[in-house]
Amino acid sequence: MHMKPHLQRRSDFVGNKFIAEHNDAGILVTREGNTYHFAVELDVDSVVEVEQTRDKDQVNDIINELIPKIPDIKERFGNCLPD
């Protein structure tokens, strides 16, 4: 499911959710119930939530699709501050 990107504090994105994946590319995946939330880290305190899915089998595919988009996401949101 494609969603509108949402800039937020990393701590707000993670909250009490289970961290399902965190990789060197800067993609953070949390799980809340059956929903996986994907974010790109801008810095140690900020992330942009860019995708979510309920299909566990899509998690790796979504991560692989996001990796080449990371520079564009960081360029677009890098100078913004979370609410």
Secondary structure, DSSP 8 states (H G I E B T S, - for coil): -EEEEEEEEHHHHHTT-EEEEE-TTSEEEEEETTEEEEEEESSSSEEEEEEEES-GGGHHHHHHHHGGGHHHHHHHHTT----
